[in-house]
Amino acid sequence: MQTAKFSFSTDTATLAVFDLEAIKHRINDSPDWWSIPEDELDEINQGNIIFLGLGSDGAYSVDILDSMSDCDGSLYMKAPSGHIYVGAGEDTTGGDLEPDGSEYMSGIYLKLEIGNYLVRFKREDNVIKLSFSLADRDFNKLDSPISL
């Protein structure tokens, strides 16, 4: 697992984590399809994407760690291509766009082994810590979105 540290800024108070291939079916959808709670929950529960509500817009730091034992929560996620985007929710695939590595993208790409992952998360002030570990499961059973 690669470790990383980066900063991003969001105007949607959301951190998104997803494999580009897992959410590709949303590319022709509206740019903010995920602002509809039912759509957001459906995709999270299918393991296609993780959205973490941050409570407010602004600048945040993200630490990608090898492992994490003390976390605020965890979710499962599919990684069919291993090409993972971690960053601002507004960069989520939709509106005929996806994170493209341009200067306008507020996040980074990770390269993971193809498979399913348990993603652990923890928030400490404006620092979001994440860890990825291979898992057998690829779905979640949430009743409401995650807020950190």
BARO-308135 format. One line per 8 residues: number of its first residue (from 1); their letters; for each residue x, y, z of N, C-alpha, C, CB. Coordinates in pm, whole numbers, plus 50000, padded with zeros to 5 digits. Glycine has a CB too. Example, Ala and Ser with C-alpha at 12.3 -4.5 7.8 and 13.67 -1.06 7.14 Angstrom:
1> as> 51319 49431 50780 51230 49550 50780 51320 49670 50780 51131 49553 50905 ~ 51285 49775 50708 51367 49894 50714 51290 50003 50787 51408 49940 50572 .
***
This chain:
1> mqtakfsf> 50085 49881 50000 50000 50000 50000 50089 50124 50000 49904 50001 50123 ~ 50057 50216 49914 50135 50339 49912 50079 50436 50017 50132 50404 49771 ~ 50169 50503 50087 50125 50607 50180 50136 50740 50107 50211 50607 50312 ~ 50056 50835 50152 50056 50966 50088 50005 51068 50187 49970 50966 49959 ~ 50038 51191 50160 49989 51304 50239 49965 51416 50140 50090 51346 50353 ~ 49846 51475 50144 49816 51585 50053 49708 51673 50114 49772 51532 49915 ~ 49691 51790 50056 49586 51883 50098 49489 51901 49982 49646 52020 50142 ~ 49364 51928 50017 49264 51956 49915 49166 52057 49972 49190 51827 49869 .
9> stdtatla> 49091 52118 49883 48988 52209 49929 48857 52170 49862 49024 52357 49898 ~ 48748 52188 49937 48617 52147 49890 48514 52257 49907 48572 52022 49962 ~ 48427 52270 49808 48313 52362 49816 48185 52285 49840 48302 52445 49687 ~ 48197 52153 49865 48079 52070 49890 48088 52000 50026 48064 51966 49780 ~ 48187 52036 50106 48206 51980 50240 48209 51827 50237 48095 52027 50335 ~ 48273 51772 50132 48272 51627 50114 48406 51576 50062 48160 51586 50018 ~ 48449 51463 50119 48563 51389 50067 48508 51267 49994 48663 51347 50182 ~ 48554 51244 49873 48511 51128 49793 48630 51035 49771 48451 51174 49657 .
17> vfdleaik> 48601 50904 49776 48702 50801 49751 48637 50699 49659 48754 50734 49885 ~ 48696 50679 49540 48636 50583 49448 48734 50537 49341 48514 50642 49383 ~ 48708 50417 49292 48778 50364 49176 48708 50421 49053 48779 50205 49175 ~ 48783 50476 48962 48724 50539 48844 48634 50443 48766 48833 50593 48753 ~ 48673 50317 48758 48592 50219 48684 48462 50184 48757 48674 50091 48661 ~ 48464 50183 48890 48346 50145 48969 48232 50246 48956 48383 50130 49115 ~ 48265 50371 48926 48161 50475 48921 48142 50527 48777 48198 50593 49014 ~ 48209 50464 48681 48203 50505 48540 48059 50514 48488 48282 50408 48455 .
25> hrindspd> 47968 50431 48541 47829 50432 48494 47757 50563 48525 47753 50316 48556 ~ 47817 50649 48608 47757 50778 48642 47809 50893 48557 47782 50808 48787 ~ 47898 50867 48463 47961 50975 48387 47859 51062 48312 48060 50918 48290 ~ 47753 51004 48260 47653 51081 48186 47541 51135 48274 47593 50996 48076 ~ 47550 51109 48403 47451 51160 48497 47479 51308 48524 47454 51078 48631 ~ 47393 51374 48599 47417 51515 48633 47543 51526 48718 47294 51576 48708 ~ 47611 51643 48714 47736 51657 48788 47720 51638 48939 47795 51793 48762 ~ 47603 51669 48991 47582 51657 49135 47483 51547 49170 47532 51789 49191 .
33> wwsipede> 47484 51438 49092 47392 51326 49116 47398 51278 49260 47425 51210 49022 ~ 47514 51284 49319 47534 51232 49454 47477 51323 49563 47680 51211 49478 ~ 47427 51442 49526 47363 51529 49626 47220 51481 49656 47360 51675 49576 ~ 47171 51385 49581 47042 51321 49610 47072 51208 49708 46969 51267 49477 ~ 47025 51220 49833 47062 51122 49937 47040 50976 49898 46985 51150 50062 ~ 46933 50946 49827 46906 50806 49788 47013 50756 49692 46767 50794 49723 ~ 47055 50841 49598 47159 50802 49502 47294 50785 49572 47171 50906 49390 ~ 47326 50879 49661 47451 50870 49737 47456 50740 49816 47466 50992 49833 .
41> ldeinqgn> 47351 50711 49892 47348 50590 49974 47352 50463 49889 47222 50589 50060 ~ 47281 50463 49778 47279 50346 49691 47419 50312 49642 47186 50370 49572 ~ 47493 50411 49596 47628 50387 49544 47725 50347 49655 47680 50511 49472 ~ 47711 50409 49774 47795 50369 49888 47764 50225 49927 47773 50464 50009 ~ 47636 50191 49937 47598 50056 49978 47638 49950 49875 47450 50050 50002 ~ 47645 49988 49748 47693 49894 49645 47846 49881 49647 47647 49940 49507 ~ 47912 49967 49724 48058 49962 49732 48127 50033 49618 48103 49821 49737 ~ 48054 50117 49546 48112 50186 49430 48187 50313 49466 48005 50219 49332 .
49> iiflglgs> 48156 50373 49580 48215 50502 49617 48199 50522 49766 48150 50619 49538 ~ 48285 50603 49823 48273 50644 49963 48266 50796 49966 48393 50591 50050 ~ 48162 50847 50028 48151 50991 50054 48158 51011 50204 48018 51050 49995 ~ 48244 51104 50247 48253 51140 50388 48217 51287 50401 48395 51112 50445 ~ 48105 51315 50467 48063 51452 50491 48154 51517 50595 47916 51457 50537 ~ 48203 51636 50564 48300 51703 50650 48239 51815 50733 48412 51758 50566 ~ 48115 51850 50709 48048 51951 50790 48064 52093 50743 48096 51942 50928 ~ 48174 52122 50675 48192 52257 50624 48290 52256 50507 48242 52352 50735 .
57> dgaysvdi> 48274 52355 50419 48365 52373 50308 48501 52416 50362 48311 52478 50207 ~ 48602 52409 50277 48732 52460 50317 48846 52368 50282 48734 52486 50463 ~ 48960 52393 50347 49083 52319 50321 49102 52209 50425 49204 52414 50322 ~ 49145 52093 50377 49168 51977 50462 49297 51909 50419 49049 51878 50455 ~ 49355 51833 50510 49469 51748 50479 49423 51604 50487 49589 51775 50577 ~ 49484 51519 50404 49455 51377 50407 49586 51302 50425 49383 51331 50277 ~ 49586 51209 50519 49699 51118 50540 49653 50978 50502 49751 51124 50689 ~ 49716 50918 50403 49691 50779 50367 49793 50696 50443 49700 50755 50209 .
65> ldsmsdcd> 49746 50608 50529 49832 50529 50616 49832 50382 50573 49787 50542 50762 ~ 49938 50311 50610 49946 50168 50583 49838 50092 50658 50083 50113 50621 ~ 49813 50133 50783 49712 50068 50865 49663 50166 50970 49769 49939 50931 ~ 49550 50133 51030 49493 50219 51132 49410 50130 51225 49404 50335 51069 ~ 49441 50134 51354 49365 50052 51448 49257 50135 51518 49458 49990 51552 ~ 49282 50262 51538 49186 50351 51605 49120 50437 51498 49256 50440 51714 ~ 48994 50405 51464 48928 50480 51357 48789 50522 51401 48921 50396 51229 ~ 48733 50620 51329 48597 50666 51354 48495 50576 51287 48579 50809 51307 .
73> gslymkap> 48538 50504 51182 48448 50416 51109 48519 50352 50992 48326 50491 51061 ~ 48444 50269 50920 48501 50203 50803 48389 50168 50705 48580 50076 50844 ~ 48426 50159 50578 48334 50121 50472 48408 50033 50372 48275 50247 50401 ~ 48333 49950 50302 48389 49866 50198 48376 49935 50063 48319 49729 50195 ~ 48471 49904 49975 48474 49968 49844 48533 49873 49741 48555 50099 49849 ~ 48476 49873 49621 48529 49794 49509 48640 49872 49439 48416 49760 49407 ~ 48741 49800 49395 48849 49861 49317 48875 49775 49194 48979 49876 49403 ~ 48783 49780 49094 48798 49694 48977 48915 49729 48886 48673 49699 48897 .
81> sghiyvga> 48964 49853 48892 49080 49891 48811 49203 49920 48897 49047 50013 48726 ~ 49181 49946 49025 49291 49984 49114 49333 50129 49099 49409 49895 49088 ~ 49262 50206 49016 49291 50348 48993 49194 50429 49081 49276 50386 48839 ~ 49240 50472 49198 49155 50529 49301 49174 50680 49310 49184 50464 49437 ~ 49062 50752 49311 49064 50896 49334 49029 50922 49480 48965 50971 49237 ~ 49104 51011 49544 49076 51057 49680 49081 51209 49677 49177 50998 49787 ~ 48968 51275 49707 48969 51421 49705 48830 51480 49718 49032 51470 49578 ~ 48815 51601 49670 48693 51678 49685 48573 51611 49619 48711 51817 49628 .
89> gedttggd> 48461 51613 49688 48339 51554 49635 48297 51612 49501 48228 51572 49733 ~ 48324 51739 49481 48282 51802 49355 48356 51746 49233 48304 51951 49363 ~ 48464 51671 49255 48535 51607 49144 48479 51469 49109 48683 51595 49177 ~ 48373 51428 49177 48312 51297 49152 48266 51286 49007 48193 51273 49248 ~ 48285 51170 48950 48243 51142 48813 48096 51178 48793 48266 50994 48778 ~ 48066 51253 48687 47931 51294 48651 47937 51415 48560 47847 51326 48778 ~ 47826 51446 48493 47824 51561 48404 47922 51549 48289 47853 51686 48482 ~ 47946 51426 48242 48041 51396 48135 48186 51427 48173 48004 51474 48011 .
97> lepdgsey> 48213 51436 48303 48348 51463 48352 48386 51361 48458 48358 51606 48409 ~ 48514 51343 48475 48568 51264 48585 48702 51324 48623 48582 51111 48547 ~ 48754 51291 48741 48885 51347 48777 48986 51312 48668 48932 51294 48915 ~ 49054 51415 48616 49139 51394 48500 49285 51429 48523 49087 51474 48386 ~ 49320 51459 48646 49459 51494 48673 49494 51637 48640 49549 51403 48598 ~ 49396 51717 48597 49423 51856 48562 49448 51939 48687 49306 51915 48481 ~ 49491 52062 48666 49519 52153 48779 49392 52187 48856 49585 52281 48729 ~ 49276 52163 48798 49150 52196 48864 49103 52085 48958 49043 52222 48760 .
105> msgiylkl> 49164 51970 48950 49128 51857 49035 49182 51880 49175 49182 51725 48977 ~ 49097 51863 49275 49139 51883 49414 49148 51748 49484 49041 51977 49488 ~ 49251 51674 49451 49272 51542 49509 49387 51472 49441 49145 51458 49498 ~ 49403 51343 49471 49512 51265 49413 49459 51130 49366 49626 51245 49516 ~ 49542 51061 49287 49517 50924 49248 49606 50833 49329 49540 50903 49096 ~ 49552 50720 49370 49629 50612 49429 49622 50495 49334 49576 50574 49572 ~ 49726 50415 49333 49724 50290 49256 49724 50176 49357 49848 50280 49156 ~ 49613 50101 49358 49599 49987 49448 49587 49859 49368 49476 50005 49540 .
113> eignylvr> 49612 49749 49433 49588 49618 49373 49438 49606 49345 49639 49502 49467 ~ 49401 49548 49233 49260 49525 49201 49200 49434 49307 49244 49464 49058 ~ 49081 49470 49353 49014 49389 49455 48911 49470 49531 49115 49331 49552 ~ 48874 49422 49647 48782 49493 49737 48860 49539 49858 48661 49402 49779 ~ 48819 49653 49913 48892 49713 50024 48801 49752 50139 48968 49834 49976 ~ 48856 49737 50259 48799 49798 50378 48874 49929 50395 48809 49704 50506 ~ 48801 50040 50391 48861 50172 50405 48825 50224 50544 48813 50269 50293 ~ 48926 50241 50627 48907 50296 50761 48932 50446 50754 49001 50229 50866 .
121> fkrednvi> 48857 50521 50836 48872 50666 50835 48866 50723 50975 48767 50730 50747 ~ 48937 50834 50993 48939 50905 51120 48962 51053 51092 49050 50849 51215 ~ 48892 51136 51166 48911 51280 51151 48968 51338 51280 48777 51350 51115 ~ 49071 51420 51263 49132 51496 51374 49143 51640 51327 49274 51437 51417 ~ 49050 51722 51372 49039 51861 51326 49022 51862 51174 49165 51944 51368 ~ 49114 51924 51101 49103 51930 50954 49193 51828 50885 49137 52069 50905 ~ 49229 51722 50957 49309 51614 50901 49222 51488 50894 49439 51589 50985 ~ 49212 51431 50775 49139 51308 50754 49241 51198 50732 49039 51319 50633 .
129> klsfslad> 49234 51093 50814 49325 50979 50798 49248 50865 50735 49387 50937 50935 ~ 49312 50799 50637 49252 50686 50567 49350 50571 50561 49208 50727 50425 ~ 49298 50448 50566 49381 50331 50538 49298 50235 50454 49431 50262 50671 ~ 49365 50160 50369 49303 50066 50277 49358 49927 50304 49326 50108 50129 ~ 49271 49829 50328 49316 49691 50342 49226 49601 50259 49317 49646 50491 ~ 49287 49504 50192 49210 49411 50109 49103 49341 50193 49304 49307 50043 ~ 48988 49319 50131 48874 49260 50202 48800 49163 50111 48779 49370 50254 ~ 48722 49075 50169 48639 48982 50092 48504 49045 50057 48617 48852 50170 .
137> rdfnklds> 48464 49145 50130 48332 49206 50113 48342 49329 50024 48270 49243 50250 ~ 48233 49360 49950 48236 49477 49861 48109 49562 49871 48256 49431 49717 ~ 48036 49551 49979 47912 49628 49995 47900 49678 50138 47789 49542 49956 ~ 47809 49773 50157 47783 49833 50288 47633 49828 50314 47836 49979 50296 ~ 47595 49851 50437 47453 49853 50474 47425 49978 50558 47414 49724 50553 ~ 47435 50094 50496 47411 50220 50566 47265 50261 50553 47503 50330 50513 ~ 47216 50327 50656 47083 50387 50651 47088 50536 50623 47009 50361 50780 ~ 47206 50595 50648 47224 50739 50626 47369 50765 50591 47180 50821 50751 .
145> pisl> 47396 50879 50524 47535 50912 50486 47626 50929 50609 47537 51041 50403 ~ 47754 50918 50586 47855 50933 50691 47894 51080 50705 47981 50846 50660 ~ 47896 51130 50827 47947 51264 50857 48058 51251 50958 47835 51357 50910 ~ 48169 51314 50931 48282 51312 51025 48284 51437 51109 48415 51296 50951 .
***
